[in-house]
Amino acid sequence: MLPPVRGHDAVFDRFRRTLSNGRLASTYLFTGPAGVGKRLFAHHLARALLCESPGDDPLIACGTCQSCRLVDSGNHPDVLTVGLPKDKNLLSIDLFVGDREHRHKKGFCHDLSLRPAIGSRRIGIIDDADHLTQESANCLLKTLEEPPAGSVLILIG
């Protein structure tokens, strides 16, 4: 099966080798110009990592199991996504650690630290990571330095 983002065979081969060797890191940063497929690859990787019936290629998900269908529909409880709110131009601290009344009881970092609901890991995707405020970047630092067990964090910038 061909990769979903044409022209990035080298990236797919690198991740394929990484997964085959069991050397998946806890955090990845996908950068590049708009429209090259960073977000598409992040969701493709999440789908492959959560697939319940992977084939010979660790980067190709089956597409039919419950996890694949949930990722495709955007409803997988173990895939957490945060991005710019429609009316904002920065990723505020509240998105990561909750509002003042719920600090460290809600938000992306809290949710990523919870046990997986279905699969064996939780995957966090931060879209527009280049729009983090200084405060939100600082609160994310602890999660980056000490990622929760079984989590994979993907920052898209």
RAGI-V443776 format. One line per field, one symbol per residue. ss: DSSP state (H for helix, E for strand, C for the rest). A space follows every 50 residues. Layout:
ss = ???
This chain:
ss = CCCCCCCCHHHHHHHHHHHHCCCCCCEEEECCCCCCCHHHHHHHHHHHHH CCCCCCCCCCCCCCCHHHHHHHHCCCCCEEEECCCCCCCCECCHHHHCCH HHCCCCCHHHHHHCCCCCCCCEEEEECCHHHECHHHHHHHHHHHHCCCCC EEEEEEC
